[in-house]
Amino acid sequence: MLSPDKISRINELSKKSKSVGLTIEEAKEQTSLRKEYLETFRSSMRSTIENVKVVDPEGNDVTPDKVKALKEKKFLN
C-alpha cells in the first residue's frame, strides 16, 4: 500500500496540473508517483485474484483454470 503522504502528494499534483500547470520537476515527480501507485495497485489486485475461489449456487468450484494454475504454481514455488 502506498503511504498516505504519497497519495496526498499525487492528489496535490493532480489538482495543480489542472489549475496552473506543473513544472518539469513536478511532472517527473507526478509520473514517478503514478507509476509506483499503479505497481502497488496491480500487485495487490494480482494477489487478490490469485486467492479467489469461485463457487456456483450449487456449491461447485467454478474457479477459472487460469487462476487455479496460478495457485498451483505459487504453491509449488
Secondary structure, DSSP 8 states (H G I E B T S, - for coil): ---HHHHHHHHHHHHHHHHT---HHHHHHHHHHHHHHHHHHHHHHHHHHHT---B-TTS-B---HHHHHHHHHHHH-
